[in-house]
Amino acid sequence: MNIYIGNLNYSVRESDLQQVMEDYGTVISTRLIMDRMTNRSKGFAFVEMENDDEAHNAIKELNGAEYAGRQMVVKEATPRP
């Protein structure tokens, strides 16, 4: 399952986020979205988890949780239209 994580502090790195998500299950990939012009984080990421039950648990536990001084938005990612 692909998970959207938003409202991230700009100092959060992919490796930091992967460690947080691995507490809830097996992570296949982590992609922190970067601004092409400034090479700075845009404040959101996508994490793909192997098991849907683990992913749903991570969403339930982490949505609204504070991480690096900001309240995260964590939900199932929807495909682009």
C-alpha positions in Angstrom: 0.0 0.0 0.0 1.2 3.5 -0.8 0.9 6.0 2.0 0.9 9.8 1.8 2.6 11.7 4.6 2.2 15.4 4.7 3.0 18.5 6.8 6.5 17.3 7.4 9.2 19.5 8.8 11.6 20.6 6.0 14.5 19.1 7.9 13.1 15.5 7.9 15.2 13.2 5.7 14.0 10.0 3.9 16.1 7.8 6.2 14.4 9.4 9.3 10.9 8.8 7.8 11.8 5.2 6.9 12.9 4.5 10.4 9.6 5.8 11.8 7.6 3.7 9.3 9.6 0.6 9.9 8.3 0.6 13.5 4.9 -0.5 11.9 6.1 -3.0 9.3 8.2 -3.7 6.3 8.8 -0.6 4.1 9.4 -1.2 0.4 10.3 2.4 -0.5 10.3 6.0 0.9 10.2 9.0 -1.4 10.6 12.5 0.1 9.4 15.0 -2.5 11.9 17.7 -3.3 11.6 21.1 -5.0 13.6 20.9 -8.3 14.6 24.6 -8.1 15.7 24.9 -4.5 16.5 21.2 -3.9 14.6 21.6 -0.6 11.9 19.3 0.8 8.4 20.2 -0.2 7.2 18.8 3.2 5.5 15.6 2.0 6.5 12.1 1.1 5.2 8.8 -0.1 6.0 5.5 1.7 5.1 2.1 0.2 4.6 -0.7 2.7 4.5 -4.4 1.9 1.5 -5.4 4.1 -1.8 -3.6 3.9 -2.7 -4.4 7.6 0.6 -2.9 8.8 0.0 0.1 6.6 -3.5 0.7 7.9 -2.2 0.4 11.5 0.6 3.0 10.7 -2.0 5.4 9.2 -4.2 5.0 12.3 -1.3 5.5 14.8 0.6 8.3 13.0 -2.2 10.5 11.5 -2.2 13.6 13.6 0.9 12.6 15.6 3.7 15.1 16.1 7.0 14.5 14.4 9.9 16.9 14.3 7.7 19.7 15.7 4.8 19.3 13.2 1.6 17.4 13.2 1.7 14.9 10.4 -1.1 14.1 8.0 -0.9 10.4 7.2 -3.4 8.7 4.8 -3.7 6.2 2.0 -2.2 7.8 -1.2 -4.6 8.2 -4.1 -3.5 7.9 -7.7 -3.0 11.1 -9.8 -6.1 11.9 -11.9 
